Amino acid sequence: MKDLLIYKCEVCGYILEVIDLGKKQLIESGTSFARTITVADAKLICCGKPMTLVQANSVDASNEKHVPIIEFGNDTAVVKVGSISHPMTPEHFIKWITILYGDRIQRVELEPGDTPEASFHIGNESNVKAYAYCNLHGLWMSSASRQK
């Protein structure tokens, strides 16, 4: 199962997800006696500056509002954000919840006033990762396995 790769522009706040890493490019430099080969990934630029890879947090200091909680149903996984429901005001809210399982990904976008949870049909998949993005506190992640 892959990880979610999210980049953010620190100037304007633009966020993007990498869907396919593509091919890495080998760059050669130097002379035949001191040749250097490096692997280069794409540089994502926004507002004239490199975008930042967002690292997912998995431990909430208060352990209440941001870490996604995954509950399994028959063919579903319900993701709730926080053991105490995350605020959903215009100033502070969960923008989206994403779930990864097997080779699949699903996302539900949320708005202020919505309940900070989403239900996903996952069939008989037993291992999932859930991500939630808070407009103030960034990316959060948890994983769970269904007991068989």
C-alpha positions in Angstrom: 0.0 0.0 0.0 1.4 3.4 -1.0 1.5 6.5 1.1 -0.2 9.8 0.3 2.2 12.4 -1.1 0.9 15.9 -0.5 2.7 19.1 -1.4 1.8 22.6 -0.2 2.8 26.1 -1.3 3.9 28.0 1.7 3.0 31.3 -0.1 -0.5 30.8 -1.4 -1.6 27.6 0.4 -2.2 25.7 -2.9 -2.2 21.9 -2.2 -1.6 19.1 -4.6 -1.4 15.3 -4.5 1.2 13.3 -6.4 -0.7 10.5 -8.3 2.2 8.9 -10.2 5.9 9.3 -9.4 6.8 8.6 -13.0 10.4 7.8 -13.9 13.3 9.1 -11.9 15.9 10.7 -14.0 19.7 10.0 -13.7 21.9 13.0 -13.9 25.6 12.5 -14.7 28.2 15.1 -14.0 32.0 15.4 -13.7 34.8 13.8 -15.7 35.5 10.2 -16.5 37.7 9.9 -13.4 35.2 11.6 -11.0 31.8 11.0 -12.4 28.8 11.6 -10.2 25.4 10.1 -10.8 22.4 11.3 -8.9 18.7 10.5 -9.0 16.5 13.6 -9.6 12.8 13.9 -8.8 10.6 16.6 -10.2 10.7 19.9 -8.4 7.2 21.3 -7.7 7.2 25.1 -7.9 4.4 27.4 -7.0 4.6 31.2 -6.5 8.3 31.0 -7.6 9.3 28.8 -4.7 9.6 25.0 -4.2 6.5 23.4 -2.7 6.9 21.6 0.7 6.2 17.9 1.1 3.6 17.7 3.9 4.5 15.2 6.6 1.5 13.5 8.1 1.2 13.7 11.9 0.0 10.5 13.6 0.1 11.6 17.3 -2.2 14.4 18.5 -0.7 16.1 21.6 -4.2 16.3 23.1 -5.1 12.9 21.5 -8.6 14.2 20.8 -9.3 16.2 17.6 -7.1 15.3 14.6 -6.1 11.7 14.4 -8.5 9.7 12.1 -10.3 6.9 13.8 -11.2 3.9 11.5 -14.2 1.7 12.3 -14.9 -1.3 10.1 -18.4 -2.4 9.0 -19.3 -5.4 6.8 -18.0 -3.9 3.5 -17.2 -0.4 4.8 -14.7 1.7 6.7 -16.0 4.8 8.5 -13.4 7.4 9.3 -14.1 9.9 12.1 -11.7 12.7 12.8 -10.8 12.8 16.5 -12.1 10.9 19.5 -13.8 14.2 20.3 -15.4 15.5 17.1 -13.2 18.0 15.3 -14.6 21.5 15.0 -16.2 22.3 11.6 -16.3 26.2 11.7 -15.3 28.4 8.8 -12.1 29.3 10.7 -11.1 25.7 11.7 -12.3 22.6 9.8 -11.4 19.3 8.2 -11.0 20.0 4.4 -11.0 16.3 3.3 -10.7 12.7 4.4 -8.8 10.2 2.2 -8.6 6.4 2.6 -6.0 4.1 1.0 -6.4 0.4 0.7 -4.8 -2.2 -1.6 -4.1 -0.2 -4.8 -7.1 2.1 -4.3 -7.7 5.6 -3.0 -11.0 7.4 -2.1 -11.5 11.0 -0.9 -14.4 12.9 0.5 -14.3 16.7 0.6 -15.9 18.5 3.6 -17.1 22.0 4.2 -17.6 23.9 7.5 -20.8 22.7 9.1 -20.4 19.1 7.9 -19.8 16.2 10.3 -16.0 15.4 10.3 -16.5 11.8 9.1 -16.8 9.8 5.9 -17.9 6.3 5.0 -16.0 4.3 2.3 -17.0 1.0 0.6 -13.8 -1.2 0.8 -15.3 -4.6 0.2 -13.3 -7.3 2.1 -10.1 -5.3 2.3 -8.6 -5.6 5.8 -5.7 -3.0 5.9 -6.4 0.7 5.4 -4.7 4.0 6.0 -6.8 7.1 6.6 -5.7 10.7 6.2 -7.5 13.9 7.3 -6.4 17.5 6.4 -7.2 20.3 8.9 -7.0 23.8 7.4 -5.0 25.0 10.5 -3.1 22.0 11.7 -2.2 20.1 8.5 -2.2 16.4 7.6 -3.0 13.6 10.0 -2.8 9.8 9.4 -3.7 6.5 11.0 -3.9 2.9 9.9 -5.9 0.0 11.0 -6.5 -3.7 10.2 -9.8 -5.4 10.3 -10.0 -8.4 12.7 -11.0 -11.5 10.9 
